[in-house]
Amino acid sequence: MFRDPNFHTVLFLLTVALSKAFTHRSINHTTTRTRTLSTTTSLMMKSNLLSIPECIERHGDSVFVDGSWHLSSRDGRKEYETGPRIKGAHFFDIDDVGTKHEKNLPHMMPSKEVFANVMEKFDITPDTDVIVYGSEGCFSIPRAFYTLRAMGHAKVHLLDGSLADWIDANGPTEAGPRESFKAEDLTTDGITKYKSSVDAINIVDINHVSNIVNSAEKSGSVIIDARSAGRFFGTEPEPRPGLRGGHMPGSKNVPFNILLDDENKKFRPKEEMVLIFQKAGVDVDTEKEIVCTCGSGVTACWLSLALEECGRDPSKTFIYDGSWIDWASDENTPVVLG
């Protein structure tokens, strides 16, 4: 066994030095936070995703939220109310709680007053651990997750899998009718016990994106589009009738589904995702601001989440809330085909 008498002294001094360095780094992060996610988030957790066994272990101590929303004829609210669902779970409707926009843009970030009332309705406090999940085949869950975090709730995770996976693993469930609340039932008099809600952070609008596009490479920003290649290049029609196809000048195309494993629809390994971004011309470690966009602000959140899983500081990644519906419906915005 090694018995150098100076060993423990050296080890102590090294530990103190590392402690000071880490503390200094944390202080720098907290002083630069201005309406962006804290950069300490990436230091506090290895992943936003929790496995099914981890989530089952946390059941009873965490609040589960079903964030299912579908672009198809499926009705996430009806499926939740009918069951089965995770025992004790609440339903979070990204459309219903979203801010109503003059351009009829769907599921925009809610006001901080509405969000605080929703949290209170769910008996969620700022210290509550929240786990967001969804039904099989649902691609809206990262948007629900991102909404909670952007509105100020830091302790939120994603169930890495679907309700079907939870049931297969014998996670606690319940069935039978259960009514879910609607935003119109909330009282928004500003008096709530939930005090951590904020104006949405790391969210940008059409003016911000226009400045990036107009400044071109001088903007210091990168725009990534999560739509399919056909929609990005304008060779496939947009789901919304009459909406222009194509993409924003200078934007990169990373269809969100290519980041997912073909079989289980979970994220590919980090190394594969990094290569996918690189192939599209995106450096996940760039110091530049990255703005993620898509059709209506839902699948853009997959890009943001994937970048974070690849190790990117989340405070440097933003979501264009209105996304392509907002951009293409404005006749004054430039659109590139091909």
N, C-alpha and C positions, 0 to 999 in steps of 0.2 A: 504493500500500500504506500502511496506517496505521502511523505511526512515532512516536507520542506516547511520549516517554522514560519517562513514569510508568506506561505500560500494563502492563509486566511486573511492576512493583512491586505495582500494584493486583491483578493476577491472582494473584500469589503470596499476598498477604494474604487474598484471597477463598478460595483453595484451603485455606489453613491453617484458616480459620474453619469452612469446611464439614467439614473432616476432624475438627475437635474436636467439632462438633455431632453427627456420625454416631457417633463413638466414645462420646460421652455417652449416646446413645440405645441403643447396643448394651449398655452396662454396665447401664442400667436394666432392659433385657429380661432379662439373665441373672440379676439378683438377685431377680426376681419369679417365677422358675420353681419351682413346687411341684407335682409330679406332673401337670403339664400340658405339652403340647408347647412347645418353646422358640419364643417369638415371633420370634426371629431367622430361623426357617425361611422366613418370607415375604420376608425381605430377601435370603436366600441364593439363591433360585431364582425364576424367573419362573413356572414351571409344574411340576407333578408329572408332566406328560405329556411323553413323548418320541415324536417321529414315527418312522415305520418306517425311513427312511434314517438317522436319528440312532442308532437301536437297532442297525441293521446295522453301522454304523461302530464301535459300542462292543462288538460281539460279539468275544469273545476277551479283552477286558479286564474285562467285567462278568459276573456270574452271573445267568442267566435262570431264573426260577421260574414254573412253570405252576400257577396258582391256581384252575383250573377246578372249579366245583361247580355242580350243576344241581338245581333243584327237581323236574324231570321225571324220566323213566326213564333219561335219559342218564347215563352213568357217566364222570365226568371222569378218574378214576384209570385206568380201562380204556382210554380213548381215548389217554391219555398213554403207557401201557405198550405199546400196539399201534403207535403212531406214525401219521403223522409228528408230529414235535415239533421245537422249536428245538434245534439241535445242542448237546449238553452240558447241556441244561436239567434241572432237578430238579422234582419234583412236591410241592406243598404242599397238603395236605388239611386245610381249615379245620375239618372235623368231627372228623377223627381226632386232631389235636393239641389240640383244644379241651378245656377243663376239663369233666369230667363233673359235671353239676348234679343236685341232688336232685329238681328238678322236671322233669328230662329235657329241659332246654333245649338246643337244638343249637348247635354251633360257638361256644361261649363262649370268651373269650380264654384262651389257655393260661397255665400257671404260668410264671414266669420260668425255672425249672429246665428244664422241658420245652422251652421256646423256645431256651434256650442250647444244649441238646443237638441240636435240629433244625439250628440254624445250624452247629454243629460237623460234623454229618453231611453238610451241604452244602459243607463247607470254606469257609464264610463267616466272615470276621473283621469287626470293627467298621468297618474301613476299606474293605470290599468294596462296590463299586457293584452293587446288585441291581436287576434289571428284572423286574417282574411282568407276565405276559401270560396270555391264556386263549384258549380255542377260540371259534369263531364262535357267536354267540347266547348266550354265557355272561355273566351279570350279577353274578357273584360276585367279579370281579377287584378292584374297589375294597376289598372286605372283606379279601382277602388282603394287599393293599397296606397297608391301615390296620392290620392285625394286626402286620405287621413293624414299622411305625413306632411304634405304641403300645407295643410290647414293647421298644423302645429302639434299633432299627436306623434311624439317621438317613439313610443313603445309599441310598434306595430310590425308584424311579420306576415309572411305569406305561407300558407300550407303548400308544400311542394307535392302536388297531386290534386286529385279532385274528390268530390263527395263520394263517388263510386269507389275510389281507392280507400277512403276512410271506412266505408261500409265493409269492404273486403277484409280490412284489418281489424274488424270487430270494434271499431270506435263507437262510443256512445251515441245513439241516435234516438230520434223521436218521430212519430208519425201522427197523422190526424190533423184536422184543421187548426191553423194558427194564424190569426190576423196580423198583418204587418202595417205599421203606421205609414201615413203619407204626410208630405211636407205641409200640406194645407191644414193639418191637424195640430201643427206646432204653434206655440205662442212665442213670438220673437220680440218680447218687450225689453230685451237686453239684460234681464236679470236671470242669470244661471249660475250654478255652482261650478260649472266647467269654465275655468279661467285661462286656459292655454291656447284658445283659438286665435288665429292671426289671419291677416290678409294673405292669400295664397302666395307661397314662396316658391322660387324656381319655376315660375310660370310666366310666359311672355305672350304678347299680343301681336297683332298684324303690324303695328307701327315699329315694334322692335325688329321683327323679321324683315320688314321693308328696308330698314336702315342697313341690315346685314347684306341684303341683296344689292342694294344701290352702291354699297361701298366695295362690293366684290371681295377680292383677296385682301384688301386693306382692312377689312372689318375685324379680323382677328377671331372670327367665329366659323364654325362648321355646322351646316344643316344636314341632318340625316332623315330620310323619308322611309317610313316603315311599310308603305303600300307595295303591292305587287309590281313586278317589273313592267307588266302590261299597262297598268294604270299610270306608273311613273313616266313611261315613254309615250303615253297617249294612244297606245294601240288597242286598249281595252276600254270600254265605257265605264264611267263612274256609276256607283250604285244610285246616287241621287240624280234623277232625270234632268237633263239640260245643263249639268255642271261640266265645265271645261275639263279636259284631260291634260296630262303633261306634268311638268314639275317646275319648281322654283329655280331660277338661274343659279348655277353653282352648287346645287344640292347633291348629296350622295344618296344612292339607293341601297338600303339593306332591308329587304322584305323580312318582317319579323319572324315569319314561320321557318326561314332557313336557319335560324338560331336554335330551333327546337329539334330534338331527336324525332326521327320519322315515326318511331314506334310508340313511345310513351308521351310524346309532346312535352317533355321537360327540356330544360336547357341542355345544350351540348356541353361537353367539358370546356373549361375555360380556354385551353389552348386552341381548340377548334374555333371558338367564338372570336378570339383575338385575330385569327387568320381570316375569318369571314369579314371582319371589319377592315382589316388591312387590304384585302382584295378589293374592297369597295372604295379604298382611298382614305380610310379613317384610322388614325392612330389613337388607340384608346387612352394612351398616356399623355396626349397633347395638353399643353397648358391653355390652349384656346378654349373658349366657351363652345360647348356643343349644344345645339338646339335640335330636339327630336320632334318630328312631325309625322302625320299619317293622314287618314281620312277625316277623322273628327276628334282626335286627341286620345283615343283609346289604346290602339296598338303601339303608338309612340312610347307609351309607358313600358312596353316590353323592351324597347331599345335602351331606355334609361336604366331599367333594371339589369339588363344584360351587361351594359357598360360598367355598372357598379360591381356585378359579379366578377367581371374581368379585372377588378382592382381600381377602377377609376374613382376619384374623389367625387361624390355626388353633388357637392356644392358647385361644381363647374358644369353640370348638365341641366338643361332646361327643357320644359315641354311647351310647345306652341299650342295653346289651349284650343283655339279655333281650327287649327290645322288646315287641310286642303279645302274643306267646305268654306271656311272663312276667306282663304286666299283666292280661290278660283271664282268665287261668286262676286268678287270685286272687279269690275271691268277695268280698273286702273292698275292692276297688278300684272307684271310680266309673267308669261308662261312659256316654257320651252317644250317643244315636241321632239321626240326622237332622242 
